[in-house]
Amino acid sequence: YVNVAEPGFSGLFDAIGADLPPVTGVTQNIEIIKGVDGNDITLFIHQPDNAAGPMPCILHIHGGGMAMLEAAGPNYVRWRDELAATGLVVVGVEFRNAAGKLGPHPFPAGLNDCSSALQWTHDNLARLGGSRIVVSDRLPPPVRLSMLLPGASRSSEPITRMLSGSLGPSTFFFSGRSTICSPTSITSRFPL
């Protein structure tokens, strides 16, 4: 099912943004990190040009139910650019999917990749120019909950440590399915 549905969703998302003007004032970089499972993970980093001072950092976990779609898709690239243009650092994680183009990788592979990306973002927050991390996801509540429960997957321990404050003073917010917002509303909700 996913292998058939994914091209349709990708095509729809491509068509929605096809006529939009490009976002300016943003620099994009790519980092390749090692995940907790020893795999390579691609991170897409979007930063505002000429940013001054620490700014909120968003770890963007793309939609698709951890089964399909990709962070490199034009729709998600555009979203990260729009967020960065408002004065945010945005890190998009290309995690392993359960099926589709980036699959098949059984759970908790994608969750482990997202946890590794969160750990890397936390460890590199100052270098990125970030002040705190906001995790923006489209995860179903049970998957998000598994990120918080020790022992749920190999990825839970670093996140639990971060949420408890033992890895530093950064504040972590989890925005989920019910959060519908624009880049401007994010910057007003999470000021420096």
C-alpha positions as CSV (number, residue, x, y, z in Angstrom):
1,Y,0.0,0.0,0.0
2,V,2.6,2.5,1.0
3,N,4.7,1.9,-2.1
4,V,1.7,2.9,-4.2
5,A,0.5,5.8,-2.0
6,E,3.9,7.5,-1.5
7,P,4.3,8.7,-5.1
8,G,0.8,10.1,-5.0
9,F,1.4,12.1,-1.8
10,S,4.8,13.3,-3.1
11,G,3.2,14.4,-6.4
12,L,0.4,16.3,-4.5
13,F,2.9,18.0,-2.2
14,D,5.1,19.0,-5.2
15,A,2.1,20.5,-7.0
16,I,0.9,22.5,-4.0
17,G,4.2,24.4,-3.8
18,A,5.1,24.5,-7.4
19,D,4.0,28.1,-8.1
20,L,5.3,29.7,-4.8
21,P,8.2,32.2,-5.0
22,P,11.5,31.0,-3.5
23,V,12.2,31.8,0.1
24,T,15.1,34.2,0.4
25,G,17.5,35.0,3.2
26,V,18.2,31.3,4.2
27,T,21.3,29.2,4.0
28,Q,21.0,25.4,3.7
29,N,23.6,22.9,4.8
30,I,23.7,19.1,5.1
31,E,25.3,17.1,8.0
32,I,25.7,13.4,8.0
33,I,25.7,11.9,11.5
34,K,25.9,8.4,12.9
35,G,22.8,7.0,14.5
36,V,22.5,4.9,17.6
37,D,22.2,1.9,15.3
38,G,25.5,2.7,13.5
39,N,23.7,4.0,10.4
40,D,24.2,7.3,8.5
41,I,21.5,9.9,9.0
42,T,21.2,13.0,6.8
43,L,20.3,16.3,8.6
44,F,19.1,19.3,6.6
45,I,20.1,22.5,8.4
46,H,18.3,25.7,7.5
47,Q,19.5,29.0,9.0
48,P,18.6,32.6,8.5
49,D,21.3,34.6,6.7
50,N,23.0,37.2,8.9
51,A,21.4,36.0,12.1
52,A,22.5,37.7,15.3
53,G,22.3,36.1,18.7
54,P,20.9,32.7,19.8
55,M,17.6,31.8,18.3
56,P,15.1,28.9,18.9
57,C,16.0,25.8,17.0
58,I,13.4,23.4,15.6
59,L,14.1,19.7,15.0
60,H,11.6,19.0,12.2
61,I,10.4,15.4,11.9
62,H,8.5,15.1,8.6
63,G,5.1,13.6,8.2
64,G,4.3,10.2,6.7
65,G,3.7,8.1,9.8
66,M,7.4,7.0,9.8
67,A,6.3,4.8,6.9
68,M,6.7,7.1,3.9
69,L,7.8,10.5,2.5
70,E,11.2,12.1,3.0
71,A,12.7,15.2,4.6
72,A,14.3,16.0,1.2
73,G,10.8,16.5,-0.4
74,P,10.2,20.0,-1.7
75,N,7.2,20.6,0.6
76,Y,9.3,19.9,3.7
77,V,12.3,21.9,2.4
78,R,10.0,24.8,1.8
79,W,8.6,24.6,5.3
80,R,12.0,24.6,6.9
81,D,13.1,27.5,4.7
82,E,10.0,29.5,5.7
83,L,10.7,28.8,9.4
84,A,14.3,29.8,9.0
85,A,13.4,33.0,7.3
86,T,11.5,34.1,10.4
87,G,14.7,33.8,12.5
88,L,14.8,30.2,13.5
89,V,17.4,27.5,13.1
90,V,15.7,24.4,11.6
91,V,17.2,20.9,11.5
92,G,15.3,18.3,9.4
93,V,16.0,14.7,9.9
94,E,15.9,12.1,7.1
95,F,15.0,9.0,9.2
96,R,14.5,5.4,8.0
97,N,10.9,4.6,7.1
98,A,9.0,1.4,7.8
99,A,8.2,1.2,4.0
100,G,8.3,3.2,0.8
101,K,11.3,4.9,-0.8
102,L,13.3,5.0,2.5
103,G,12.3,1.6,3.8
104,P,11.8,-1.1,4.8
105,H,13.1,-0.6,8.3
106,P,11.0,-1.9,11.2
107,F,10.2,0.1,14.3
108,P,12.0,1.6,16.1
109,A,14.5,2.4,13.4
110,G,12.9,5.8,12.4
111,L,12.5,6.7,16.1
112,N,16.1,5.9,16.8
113,D,17.2,8.1,13.9
114,C,15.0,11.0,15.3
115,S,16.5,10.5,18.8
116,S,20.0,10.5,17.3
117,A,19.2,13.8,15.5
118,L,17.8,15.3,18.7
119,Q,21.0,14.3,20.6
120,W,23.2,15.8,17.8
121,T,21.2,19.0,17.7
122,H,21.5,19.3,21.5
123,D,25.2,18.7,21.4
124,N,25.7,21.2,18.6
125,L,23.1,23.8,19.7
126,A,25.7,26.6,20.4
127,R,27.5,26.0,17.0
128,L,24.1,26.2,15.3
129,G,23.3,29.5,17.0
130,G,20.4,27.9,18.9
131,S,19.0,28.8,22.3
132,R,16.5,26.0,22.9
133,I,15.1,23.1,20.9
134,V,11.5,22.7,19.8
135,V,10.7,19.2,18.4
136,S,8.1,19.6,15.7
137,D,6.6,16.3,14.6
138,R,3.5,14.6,13.1
139,L,4.0,11.5,15.2
140,P,1.0,9.6,16.5
141,P,0.7,10.0,20.3
142,P,1.8,6.4,21.1
143,V,5.0,6.9,19.1
144,R,5.7,10.2,20.8
145,L,5.0,8.7,24.2
146,S,7.6,6.0,23.4
147,M,10.2,8.7,23.0
148,L,9.6,9.6,26.7
149,L,9.4,6.2,28.3
150,P,12.7,4.6,29.4
151,G,13.2,1.3,27.7
152,A,10.7,1.9,24.9
153,S,13.5,1.8,22.4
154,R,17.3,2.4,22.3
155,S,16.5,6.1,21.6
156,S,14.5,6.8,24.8
157,E,17.5,7.2,27.2
158,P,19.0,10.4,25.7
159,I,15.6,12.0,25.3
160,T,14.6,11.2,28.9
161,R,17.9,12.7,30.1
162,M,17.3,15.8,28.0
163,L,13.7,16.2,29.2
164,S,14.8,15.8,32.8
165,G,17.4,18.6,32.3
166,S,20.4,16.5,33.0
167,L,21.9,17.4,29.6
168,G,21.7,21.1,30.1
169,P,19.3,24.0,30.4
170,S,17.7,23.8,27.0
171,T,13.9,23.6,27.0
172,F,12.3,20.9,24.8
173,F,8.7,21.3,23.5
174,F,6.9,18.6,21.6
175,S,4.3,19.9,19.1
176,G,2.1,17.2,17.6
177,R,-0.7,16.4,15.3
178,S,-3.2,18.9,16.6
179,T,-0.7,21.8,16.2
180,I,-1.6,23.9,13.2
181,C,0.5,27.0,12.9
182,S,2.4,29.3,10.6
183,P,6.1,30.2,10.9
184,T,5.1,33.5,12.5
185,S,2.9,31.8,15.2
186,I,5.9,29.6,16.1
187,T,8.2,32.5,16.7
188,S,5.6,34.3,18.8
189,R,5.0,31.1,20.9
190,F,8.7,30.4,21.5
191,P,10.5,33.7,21.9
192,L,14.1,33.8,23.0
